[in-house]
Amino acid sequence: MVAPTLKLNNGYHIPIVGLGTWKSKPGEVKQAVVDAIAAGYRHIDCAFIYGNEEEVGAGIKEKIDDGTVTRDDLFVTSKVWNTFHSFAKVEEAIRQSLKNLGLDYLDLYLIHWPLGYQENTELFPKDADGKFIYSDLDYLETWKGLEHCAKLGLTKSIGVSNFNSVQLQRILDNATVKPVVNQVECHPYLNNSKLIQFCKDRDIVVTAYSPLGSPDRPWAKPGDPVIFEDPKLKELAQKYNRSAVQIILRFQTQRGVVVIPKSVTKDRIVHNLNCTDFDLSEEDMKYIESFDCNGRVCALDWVKDHPHYPFSVEF
């Protein structure tokens, strides 16, 4: 099964289900990519900071070499990290990701976060007290860097991630090339409906990261709620003869939101893809929307004093 696609505002198409690779260990992610492409995935979501782009690239190469897919069949995303926010550094960063992945171009390149860290040191620069060292770079400069990369043909499309509505509008007001995607955390406990509507009104597709609530996030505490174990969702799963995971993913895809669930387990990879061949009733969609409790799991509280911290406004 190959996932349906959504049309981006520049005419390209993005598959509505992709494979997420955040937290996928280098030793496991190559096989996950191989299994995903074999199962019908055509969209792979990567980032420089995940530290596994070379293995992702090896998986892609294997499936191109064996004739399963061509490069043109695939939609590959990467992201510029916070220590590469100056204009010149953006090109350096995308070229590094392309080298890691063994590709000539990306389909989508995103600003990973609107907040910049000090450049030319390490990826997580901290002072003696363990506090992050920020740069005073404006993400508008970073955006100009992405536009430049698109012009050079290093990426077909450009977009943002973790941007709130105010930051996104500021990009739109100053951009030569319009962002096609805003990738944000989104799941039933944080349904982001206002931001999604804001993006839809401006012809920007939303991609939901951590669509299953990222239970394996490094800072998860014992006893934190696990979305797909929610009895209300399990009940819905029984009603539709599906799993709670498939109900959660269908909730997103049915409202036109791209999902990038992460897995390195073959059965789950296949299972996650099969979430577009049934429909939830309007009543059940509204019911799932009611689960929202502003349950953000990727809040980055440790940098909330950054001038471009994105989560201090409503949406």
N, C-alpha and C positions, 0 to 999 in steps of 0.2 A: 504493500500500500504506500503510495506517495501522497504526502499531505497536499491539500489545496493551497493556493497562494493568494496573497492580497497585493493589489496594485499600489505601488508607492507614487508619490506626487511627481516623480521624474520619469515615470513610465516603466521602470523596472518592477519585478515581482519578487515578493519575499514569501517563502513557504511559512505557513501559519504554525507549524510545529518544527522546532529545531532541537538539536542536542546541546544542552548546556555543559560546559567543561570546568566551571569553577569548583575547586576542591577535588577534582579528579586527579588522582596521583599519577605522576609521569609513567610509572610502570603499568598502569591500568588503562590509561586514556587512549593509547593507540588502538587496542583491541575494541574499546567502546566505539570509537569512530568507525572502525572496520565493520563491526556488527550493526551499527546504526545505518551506514550507507547500504549494507546488504539488505536491511529490513525495509528500506525505502526513504530514509531521511535524506534530504537534500540541503539542509540548512544546519550549519555548525557554528556555534557561538563561542568565540575565543576572546582572550585578552592577554596582553603582554604580561601583566602582573600575576596571572595564574601560574606562570612558570612552567607551562607544559605545551607551548605552541609547537615545539619541534616534534613531539610525539603525535600531536594532532596532525601535523603535516605528513608524518610517516604513514598514518592511517589513511589519509586522503590519497597519498601517492599509491599505496597498495591497491586501492579500489579503482583508481584511474588506470594503473598499469594492467590490472586484470580485466579491464574492459567493462566493468560494472557501470561506470559513469565516465563522462568527460568533465573537464574543468568547468565548461559552460553549464553543465547540469547542476552545479553546486552553488550554494549561496553561503559565503564565508564572511563572518564578521570578526573584527578585532577592535581594540580600544586603546586610546592613548592614555598612558598613566599620568598621575598628578605631578611627577617630576619632569615632565616633558611639555610644559604648557607654553613655553615661549615659541614664537613663530618658527624659528630655525629648528628647534628641538622636535617639533611635530613631524617634520619630514624624516628626521633621523629615526624617530620612534617607529613610523610606519615601515620604513625600509628594514628596520631590525625585525619587526613582526613578519614581514614578507619573507625575509631570509630564514627565520625560524620555521615558518610554515612551508617553505619551498615553493612559494607561489609568485607569480608575476604581478598580480593585482588582487585586491580585496573587493568583495561586493559591497561591503558597508564598513565604514570606519567611524567610531564614536568617540566623543570626549567622555572618558569613563566617569569622571566626577567634575563638577564645576569648580572645585577647589584645587589650587595649586600648592605644591610643596617645594621647598628649596631645591634648586637644580644642581647638577654636577657633583652630587655627593653620593648618597645611596637612595634606594627606592622608598625607604621609610625613614627620612632624616629626623633625628630627635636630638634634643639638647641633653645636658648632663642630668636633668631631672626626669628624662624620659618623655618630655612633651614634644609633640611634632613641631618641626620648624617650617613655617609657611613661606610661600613666595607672595609678592604683591602683584603677581601677574593677573590680568583680567582675562576671563575666559573668552572675551571677544577677540583677543589676540590669538588664542588657541584656535578659535573658529576660523580665523583668516588662514591659519596654518593648514587646517583641514581643507578649506576651499582650494588652497594651493596644491595639495596632494591630489585632489580630484582633477584639477586642471592638468596635472602631470600624468594622469591615467593610472595612478597608483591605487585608486579606489573608484568604484563606479558611483557609489552613493556615500553621503556623510550624514551624521546625526549626533545625538547627544544621549547621555545616560544620567539618571539621578538629577535631572533639572526640574525645578518647580515651574509653575506657570509664569511667574514674574521673570525668571531667568530665560525661559524659552521665548517669551515675548520680546525680551531685549535682544536675543539672537535674531529673531525675525525682523526686528526694526533696523538691524545693522547688517544683515547678511546680503551677500550677492547670490549665494546658492542657499536655497531653503533646506533646512534639515528634513529628512524623510522619516526619521524614527526618534522617539524618546523611549529609552529602555529604563524601566523603573520596577521596583519591587511591587508585586501585585498578587494577591491571593484573597480568599474569602474573608480573612480577618483584617485585611487592608485592601479594600476593593478599588480604591483610587478613582471612583466614578467621576468625580468633578474634574480631575486632571485628564482623564480619558476623554471626557466630553470637550474639554478645552482643546486637546490635541485634534480630535475629530473635526471640530469646527475650523481648524486651520490645516486640514488635510495632512496631518502627521500621524503615522501609525504608532501605536504603543506596543512595545514588547514587554511582556511580564517576566522579570527574572524572579527566582525563588517562588515559582507558582505553587509549589507544595509547602511553602513556609520554611524551606531550608533547615530541616531538623538537624542536619549534620554541620551547621555553622560552628566555627571554632569556639564561639563564646556562648553557646547554648548551655543552659543550666538544667540540672535534673529537675523534672517536674514542670518544665515549660510545656505549654500545650502543643500537641502534634495535630495539625489540621486534619490529616486523612484518618485520624482515629476519633474524630468528632462523631458522637452517636447520631447527630442530626444528618451528617453526610453519609454515614453508614446506612441509615434508614433510606435515604434517597437512592443509594447505590442498589439496595435490594429492590426498590420500586422499578428501577430501569434495568435490572439484571446486569449491572456493570460494577466496577470497583469504585471506591470513594475517590481514588486518584483520577480515574477517568471522568468522574462527575466534575471534579475541581477543574480539570483541564478543559472540559467541554464548556463549562461556565465561561471561561475566558474566550475560547475560540468562537463560541456562538455570539459573543458581543464584539467580535472583530479584533480581538487582542491576540497577538502572537505569543506563543509560550515556548520556553526553552528549558524543559525539565532536565536536570542532570541525573545520569545514572551510568554506572559502569557494569551493570548486570544485564546480560543479554535479554533475558525474559522481560525485565522491566522496561528496557529500551524499546522492545517491540510493543509491549503493553501500552506504554505512554503514547506511541504514535497513533494507536487506534482510538482516538478520542474525537473524531469528526464525523463518524458515520451514524450518529443518532442525535436527536434533538431533545433538549429539556423544555418543558412547558414554560410559558411566560410566568405562570404562578411560581414555579420552582426557581426560575431565574431570580425573581424578586425575593423569594425566600432566602436564597443563598446570599443575595445582596445584604439582607438584614443581619448577617453574621458579623459584619464589619465592627471592629472594636478598636480601630487605629492601632492594630497589633503589628507595628513595624518591627522587623527583626534585624534589619541592616540600617540602624540609625546613626552609626558612627558618632556616638555621644562624645568620644574622646577628642573630636575636632569641632565641637559645636560653637566654639568661639571664633572659628574661621569666618572672615567677612563674607565669603560665598557659600557658607553652610546652607544646604537647600531645604532643610526640614523645619525651619522656624516660622514658615507661613502656612496657611491652611492647606494649600495644594499647589 
